[in-house]
Amino acid sequence: MIAYHNGCYRSESEINIPLTCSGFQYAYGVFTSLRTKDGIALDLDKHILRLKTSCAKLKLTFPQVDYKEIISHLLVLNKKDNLRIKIIIYENLGGESSLIILTSQLNLLQEAIRIKVISHTYQANDFRNIKSLNYLEQVFLHRLASKQGYDEGLLVNSQGMICECCYANIFFSKKGKIYTPKANNNILNGIMRQKIIDKYPVEEVDIYLNDLASFEQAFISNSVQGVVAVKSIDDIEFSPWLIGGIERLRD
């Protein structure tokens, strides 16, 4: 696939990152993932705003480029209208910022997923609301869930409070009402999560493992997959249909 790197369009295999830069050695940087549909990068302005805010918190210079134009050109170069886009900003040599925009095939989940509770040590910290390049915890825990035959992992803190999934936010519903864990430092307040809360009456509450059996439906959300129904969490089964209207946010 063709990618963008500091003003140049090139094959991903041609991109070079210095081994001694902080972005490589210490994961000093931020990223965001989104998708395009019919040649349009969905919610791009919101993703750019979050990147800019995160860069400010990390004292990282935000690259001032035309992200919309770059992504549009990448779609032309890759001869696709629908792609997964990943924007990465990292600290290069001398403290300068570098920008990479990667493209990949868009593979949307077609069925309700199975989730495994995999962590009881997921603690709040000041970096939970920054989508930094240090994604080791999420990647490692997702792989643990996958090895056990599940599609996602549910992250829970030491008090048994539900936080989020490895790569998505999570919602629950019962009797027509929607609930989701509070957006404090324990979770990343995802772009799709914000869209759902803006569009639907969602209650942000503390949700514990012991509460799971009381819910009728569950679904996850992120900016690539949109909204995906949850079939089960561990041995607790949910109705695999979504509340009216929410499934359309997938598009």
C-alpha positions in Angstrom: 0.0 0.0 0.0 1.1 3.6 -0.6 1.5 5.7 2.5 2.4 9.4 3.3 5.6 10.2 5.2 6.7 13.8 5.9 5.6 15.3 2.6 6.3 12.2 0.4 4.1 9.5 -1.0 5.8 6.1 -1.0 5.4 2.4 -0.5 5.2 1.4 3.2 8.4 -0.7 2.7 10.3 2.5 1.7 9.5 4.4 5.0 12.5 4.7 7.3 12.4 5.6 11.0 15.7 6.3 12.8 16.3 3.7 15.4 17.5 6.3 17.9 14.5 8.6 17.7 12.1 8.8 20.7 9.2 7.7 18.6 10.8 4.3 18.0 12.7 3.8 21.3 10.1 5.1 23.7 6.8 5.2 21.7 6.8 8.9 22.1 3.9 9.9 19.9 0.2 9.6 19.2 -2.1 8.0 16.6 -5.6 7.7 15.5 -7.4 5.2 13.3 -10.5 5.8 11.1 -12.1 4.7 7.9 -13.1 6.1 4.6 -16.4 5.6 2.9 -17.0 6.4 -0.8 -13.8 8.5 -0.7 -14.7 10.4 2.4 -12.7 10.2 5.7 -15.4 9.8 8.3 -15.2 12.2 11.3 -11.8 13.4 10.2 -12.1 16.8 11.9 -12.8 15.1 15.2 -9.8 12.8 14.8 -7.5 15.7 13.9 -8.7 17.7 16.9 -7.9 14.8 19.3 -4.5 14.4 17.7 -3.8 18.1 18.2 -5.0 18.1 21.8 -2.9 15.0 22.6 0.2 16.5 20.9 -0.2 19.6 23.1 -0.3 17.4 26.3 2.9 15.6 25.2 4.6 18.9 24.2 4.8 17.4 20.6 4.6 19.8 17.7 1.4 19.1 15.7 2.1 18.9 11.9 0.2 21.6 10.1 -0.8 19.9 6.8 -4.0 19.4 4.8 -4.9 16.0 6.2 -8.1 15.8 4.0 -6.1 16.4 0.8 -3.4 13.9 1.8 -6.0 11.2 2.5 -7.9 11.9 -0.7 -4.6 11.5 -2.7 -3.8 8.3 -0.9 -7.2 6.9 -2.0 -6.3 7.8 -5.6 -2.8 6.3 -5.4 -4.2 3.1 -3.8 -7.1 3.0 -6.2 -9.6 2.5 -3.4 -12.6 4.4 -2.0 -12.9 2.5 1.2 -9.8 2.0 3.4 -8.6 1.9 6.9 -6.5 5.0 7.7 -4.0 5.3 10.5 -2.4 8.7 11.3 0.8 8.6 13.4 2.7 11.6 14.8 5.9 10.8 16.6 9.0 12.5 17.9 11.9 12.2 15.5 15.6 13.1 15.9 16.2 16.5 17.5 12.7 16.7 19.0 11.1 17.3 15.6 7.7 15.8 14.8 7.2 13.4 12.0 3.9 12.4 10.3 3.0 9.0 8.8 -0.4 8.2 7.3 -0.8 4.5 6.6 -3.5 2.8 4.5 -4.8 -0.7 4.7 -7.7 -2.9 3.6 -11.0 -2.2 5.4 -12.4 -5.4 6.9 -15.7 -4.9 8.7 -17.0 -7.4 11.2 -20.1 -9.0 9.9 -21.4 -10.9 13.0 -21.9 -10.3 16.7 -18.6 -10.9 18.6 -17.6 -12.9 21.7 -15.8 -11.0 24.4 -13.5 -12.4 27.2 -12.9 -10.7 30.5 -9.1 -10.8 30.6 -7.8 -8.2 33.1 -8.5 -7.2 36.7 -5.6 -4.8 37.0 -6.6 -2.1 34.5 -6.0 1.1 36.5 -6.7 4.8 35.8 -3.8 7.0 34.9 -3.2 10.4 33.2 -2.5 8.8 29.8 -5.7 6.7 29.4 -7.4 9.6 27.5 -4.5 9.9 25.1 -4.2 7.5 22.2 -0.4 7.2 22.5 1.9 4.9 20.5 2.4 3.0 23.7 -0.3 0.5 23.0 1.5 -2.6 24.3 -1.1 -3.3 27.1 -4.1 -3.3 24.7 -2.3 -5.3 22.0 -1.0 -7.9 24.5 -4.4 -8.3 26.2 -6.2 -8.6 22.9 -3.9 -11.4 21.9 -4.6 -13.2 25.1 -8.3 -13.0 24.4 -7.8 -14.2 20.8 -5.7 -17.2 21.8 -8.7 -18.3 23.9 -11.0 -18.1 20.9 -12.6 -14.7 21.6 -12.9 -11.7 19.3 -12.2 -9.0 21.9 -11.1 -8.5 25.5 -12.9 -6.6 28.2 -10.7 -4.6 30.5 -11.7 -4.4 34.2 -10.0 -2.7 37.1 -9.1 -4.2 40.5 -12.5 -3.2 41.9 -14.3 -5.2 39.2 -15.4 -2.1 37.4 -15.8 -2.4 33.6 -13.7 0.1 31.7 -13.5 -0.6 28.0 -12.4 -3.2 25.4 -8.9 -3.5 24.0 -9.7 -1.7 20.8 -13.2 -0.3 21.5 -15.6 1.3 23.9 -18.5 -0.7 25.2 -22.2 -0.1 25.8 -25.0 -2.0 27.4 -28.8 -1.8 27.2 -31.9 -2.9 29.0 -35.5 -1.9 28.8 -34.7 0.4 25.9 -32.1 2.4 27.9 -28.4 2.6 27.0 -25.5 2.6 29.5 -21.8 3.0 29.2 -18.8 3.3 31.6 -18.0 6.9 32.6 -15.4 8.8 30.5 -12.9 9.4 33.2 -9.1 8.6 33.1 -10.0 4.9 33.1 -10.9 4.9 29.4 -10.2 6.5 26.0 -13.2 8.6 25.1 -13.5 7.4 21.5 -14.8 9.4 18.6 -17.6 6.9 17.9 -18.4 6.8 21.6 -18.9 10.6 21.6 -21.1 10.4 18.4 -23.4 7.8 20.1 -23.7 9.8 23.2 -24.5 13.0 21.2 -27.1 11.2 19.1 -28.8 8.9 21.7 -29.8 9.3 25.4 -26.9 7.4 27.0 -26.3 7.2 30.7 -22.7 7.2 31.8 -22.5 5.1 35.0 -20.2 2.8 36.9 -20.8 -0.7 35.6 -19.4 -3.8 37.5 -18.9 -7.4 36.4 -21.7 -8.4 38.7 -24.0 -6.2 36.7 -23.5 -7.9 33.3 -26.2 -10.5 33.7 -28.8 -7.7 34.2 -28.4 -6.3 30.7 -30.2 -7.5 27.6 -27.9 -6.3 24.9 -24.3 -5.1 24.5 -22.3 -3.5 21.7 -18.9 -2.1 21.1 -17.9 1.0 19.1 -14.8 2.4 17.4 -14.1 4.6 14.4 -13.1 1.7 12.0 -15.8 -0.8 12.7 -18.5 1.6 13.8 -21.0 -0.3 16.0 -20.8 -4.1 16.4 -23.2 -6.2 18.5 -21.9 -8.4 21.3 -23.0 -12.0 21.3 -21.5 -12.9 24.7 -19.1 -11.9 27.5 -17.6 -15.0 29.0 -20.6 -17.3 29.5 -23.2 -14.5 29.6 -25.3 -14.3 26.4 -26.8 -11.2 25.0 -29.5 -10.6 22.3 -27.4 -10.1 19.1 -29.6 -7.3 17.8 -29.0 -3.6 18.3 -31.4 -0.9 19.5 -33.2 0.8 16.6 -31.1 3.3 14.7 -27.7 2.6 16.4 -26.7 0.0 13.8 -26.8 2.7 11.1 -23.8 4.4 12.8 -21.7 1.6 11.4 -21.8 3.5 8.1 
